[in-house]
């Protein structure tokens, strides 16, 4: 059975959106929904009062450090499930328990979603669309705080059903672009500082004909080396100025 569990986990990759049901660090059943943050780790954990081999998964909001215990869920050969799930898309409304908001266990005020009101079987559509931050209150309940006003608009436990949707992502910040005016006077135009080895830079003067044609610096005019055309089956030959006299 351990081999079967290992094979099942081998079908998953870091970054996959999954739903995992297993044990938390206290041995209680827990459901984690979110991205697989790291490869599963083989562990020995408590199962029915005995240390039992299993696999620990790290599931949570993308970017969460997998060392945070709130992302851990342990699966054993005879207990626990994990399956790939459809990742929610921004603006796509869902009517579920709060626990199914990706990364909810590690929210701590960082998770921002659209809140559509109370959910449940009797609710067929959202009643509002409020951008909220989710905050744990240390009493087993979560506050949904209006991201603009700071007011608490709803309080519920993980089992509470709500309408929610991922908030549309803000446009990526664009790097500032510095606009430089074109120089109006040709004398003000910056001169190239790179060396040019194309044929039109070759000088007519040549005190070292066996080395080829002298090549000048594009800005200063100083000779920086010699370039000889192919001859005798040899390719182009470049001789830096500091090597002249050594060859």
Residue pairs with C-beta under 8 A, 6 or more apart in sequence:
1 77
1 78
2 53
2 77
4 77
5 54
5 55
5 75
5 76
5 77
6 55
8 82
9 40
9 55
9 57
9 75
9 82
12 18
12 36
12 40
12 82
12 84
13 36
14 36
14 37
14 38
14 39
15 35
15 36
15 62
16 35
16 36
16 84
17 34
17 35
17 36
17 84
17 85
17 86
17 87
17 102
18 32
18 33
18 34
18 35
18 36
18 57
18 59
18 82
18 83
18 84
18 85
19 31
19 32
19 33
19 82
19 83
19 85
19 100
20 31
20 32
20 33
20 57
20 59
20 73
20 75
20 80
20 81
20 82
21 29
21 30
21 31
21 73
21 80
21 81
21 82
22 29
22 30
22 57
22 73
22 74
22 75
22 76
22 79
22 80
22 81
22 82
23 29
23 30
23 45
23 46
23 47
23 73
23 74
23 75
23 76
23 79
23 80
24 30
24 69
24 72
24 73
24 74
25 69
25 72
27 45
27 46
27 47
30 73
31 73
31 99
31 100
32 57
32 59
32 60
32 71
32 73
32 105
33 59
33 85
33 99
33 100
33 101
33 102
33 104
34 59
34 60
34 61
34 62
34 64
34 71
34 102
34 103
35 59
35 60
35 61
35 62
35 102
35 103
36 57
36 58
36 59
37 58
37 59
37 60
37 62
37 64
37 66
37 71
38 58
38 66
40 55
40 56
40 57
41 55
41 56
41 58
42 53
42 54
42 55
42 56
43 53
43 54
43 55
43 56
43 74
44 51
44 52
44 53
44 54
45 51
45 52
45 54
45 56
45 74
45 76
46 52
47 54
47 76
47 79
52 76
53 76
53 77
54 74
54 75
54 76
54 77
54 80
55 74
55 75
56 72
56 73
56 74
56 75
57 72
57 73
57 74
57 75
57 82
58 66
58 71
58 72
59 71
59 73
60 66
60 68
60 70
60 71
60 102
60 103
60 105
60 106
61 102
61 103
61 106
61 107
61 110
61 111
62 103
64 71
64 103
64 106
68 106
70 105
70 106
71 105
71 106
73 80
74 80
75 81
75 82
87 102
88 94
88 102
88 165
88 166
89 166
90 165
90 166
90 167
90 168
90 169
91 114
91 165
91 166
91 168
92 165
92 166
93 114
93 116
93 125
93 126
93 163
93 164
93 165
94 100
94 163
94 164
94 165
95 119
95 120
95 123
95 161
95 162
95 163
96 119
96 161
96 162
96 164
97 158
97 159
97 160
97 161
97 162
98 104
98 134
98 142
98 156
98 157
98 158
98 159
98 160
98 161
98 162
98 164
99 158
99 159
101 107
101 111
101 113
101 134
101 164
102 166
103 111
104 111
104 134
104 142
104 158
107 134
107 135
107 136
107 142
108 135
108 136
109 133
109 134
109 135
109 145
110 133
111 133
111 134
112 131
112 132
112 133
112 134
112 147
112 167
113 131
113 132
113 134
113 164
113 165
113 166
113 167
114 129
114 130
114 131
114 132
114 164
114 165
114 166
114 167
115 128
115 129
115 130
115 131
115 132
115 144
115 153
115 154
115 162
115 163
115 164
116 125
116 126
116 127
116 128
116 129
116 130
116 162
116 163
116 164
116 165
117 123
117 126
117 127
117 128
117 154
117 162
117 163
118 127
118 154
118 160
118 161
118 162
118 163
119 161
119 162
119 163
120 161
123 161
123 163
125 163
126 163
126 165
127 163
129 165
130 146
130 153
131 146
131 147
131 148
131 167
132 144
132 145
132 146
132 147
132 153
132 154
133 144
133 145
133 147
134 142
134 143
134 144
134 145
135 142
135 143
135 144
135 145
136 142
136 143
137 143
137 155
140 157
141 155
141 156
141 157
142 155
142 156
142 157
142 158
143 152
143 154
143 155
144 152
144 153
144 154
144 155
144 156
144 162
145 151
145 152
145 153
146 152
146 153
154 162
156 162
183 189
183 190
191 218
191 219
192 218
192 219
193 218
193 219
194 218
195 215
195 217
195 218
195 224
196 215
196 218
197 215
197 227
197 238
201 215
201 216
201 218
202 213
202 214
202 215
202 227
203 213
203 214
203 215
203 216
203 223
205 214
206 212
206 213
206 214
206 226
207 214
208 214
208 226
208 244
210 228
211 226
211 228
211 237
211 239
211 244
211 247
212 226
212 227
212 228
212 229
212 237
212 239
213 226
213 227
213 228
213 229
214 223
214 225
214 226
215 223
215 224
215 225
215 226
215 227
216 222
216 223
216 224
217 223
217 224
223 241
224 240
224 241
225 238
225 239
225 240
225 241
225 243
225 244
226 238
226 239
226 241
226 244
227 236
227 237
227 238
227 239
228 236
228 237
228 239
229 236
230 236
239 247
